[in-house]
Amino acid sequence: MDAKPPSPDAFLIRRTMDEIAPVADKATSYFYALLFLRRPDLRDLFPVGMEAQRDRLFKALLTAADRIDDPAALTEYLAQLGRGHRKYGTQAHDYPAVGEALIGALARYGAAVWTSQTEAAWIRAYTVVSQVMIDAAAADEQTAPPWWDAEIVAHERRTPDVAVLTVRPGQAYPFLAGQYTSVQTPWWPRVWRHYSFASAPRADGLLTFHVRAVPAGWVSNALVHRAGAGDVIRLGPPAGSMTVDHSSGDGLLCLGGGTGIAPIKALVEDVAGHGVRRSVDVFYGARHTRDLYDLDTILALKARHPWLSVRTVVSDTPPDARSGPLPEAVEEFGPWEAYDAYLSGPPGMIRSTVDTLVRIGMPSHRIRHDLVHELVAAGD
C-alpha cells in the first residue's frame, strides 16, 4: 500500500526544515539571539554554554516535523516535552516569545522557500505545539513537582570511568523499570543529562544509576569523579517507553551495550518481581572484558531465575565500525519470533541491531528502545 501523502502544512514544514538543515547551527543561534533580545529574563533558564542547547532545539523541531501528520504520536511527544520543561521553570506566558523568535529565525534562514502560506503553516503548527505542552505541564503540576532533589547515599567506582550511584529522593519518585530521567548536579546548574534507572522500583524508594564519564562531559565527569555520599543532585521527571507489557507472556530479548546494561537489569528485576515465568535472554556487550563491570550482578540474577539466559559479547571493534558484534550474536542465537526486543546502549549499536532484527523478520513494533528523539523529548 502506498504511503499517505503529507498534508499541505506538513509538506511546507518539512520543506522548511530541509532548507535550513545545512545552516541549522546558524538558524538556532539566531533564534536564541532573537529570544533573549525580546525576553532577556529567559536567559537565566538556560545553561551558560549554549552549544548543546542549540543542537537539541533543532532535533526537537525535526522530531515534531516528522510527526506532524500523526496527532497521537505528536501529542505524546509534546506532552512529554512539556512535562520535562517544568524543571527549567518554563511558564505558559513564555511560549509566545518563543514562537515569535522561531518564526523569525525560520523566515531568515529558510528564505528561499518561505512564503505567506509557509508562515501560516508554521503558526498553526506552533499554536498546537505550545498548547499541548502548556496543557501537559499544567496537568502534571497537579500531581508532581517540577523536579526532585535526591541525596547520594552510595557511590561505587566499578572502573576508572564508570560509577554506580545510589540516591534517595526527598519525596516519592514514581517510575517504571526501563525508563530514564534527567540529572542536574550542583556543580553545573541548568545542565541536564539523561541516565536510565538501573533497578526496578524498590520498596525503600532508592534509585540507582550507572554513569560513564565521557570526554568533556560536564555532568558525567562530575558524577563519576567529584560526587560522593551526601551530595544532592536534582532529578527531572521519568520518561521513556522501553517498559515491559506484563499482560503478555512473550519472551524478552534484551541487549545492553556498556552502561546500557543498566535499564536491562531493571527490566529483568521487573519481570522477576511480577512472578511470571517468561523467557528473558540478555546479551551484555562491551568493547573489552574489563568493561563488563556489572556482570556479577547479572549472573546473580541468572542464578536465582532459571528463565533468565545471559550471554556476554566482547569485541575490540573500532568505534567507527558500521556494525558491532552484538547484532551478529543476536542473529546467531535466533530465531526470535516469539520475543519482544529491548535495546539500550550507544546509538550506533541500537541502529545496527534494529536493522538486523528487522532483516531477520522481527516486526518493528516489537522493538523497543529510547533513542535521540525521545531523549530530546525529555528536555535534556
Buried (B, 14 or more C-beta within 10 A) or exposed (E): EEEEEBEEBBBBBBBBBEBBEEBBEBBBBBBBEBBBEBBEEBEEBBBEEBEBBBBBBBBBBBBBBBBBBEEEEBBBBBBBBBBBBBBBEBEBEBBEBBBBBBBBBBBBBBEEBBEEEBBEBBEEBBEBBBBBBBBBBEEBEEEBBBBBBBBBEBBEEBBEBBBBBBBBBEEEBEBBBBBBBBBBBEBBEBBBBBBBBBBBBEEEEBBBBBBBBEEEBBBBBBBBEEBEEEBBBBBBBBBBBBBBEEEEEEBBBBBBBBBBBBBBBBBBBBBBEEEEEBBBBBBBBBBEEEBBBBBEBBEEBBEEBEBBBBBBBBBEBEEEEEBBBBBBBBBEEBEBEEBBBBBBBBEBBBBBBBEBBEEBEBEEEBBBBBEBBBBBBBBB
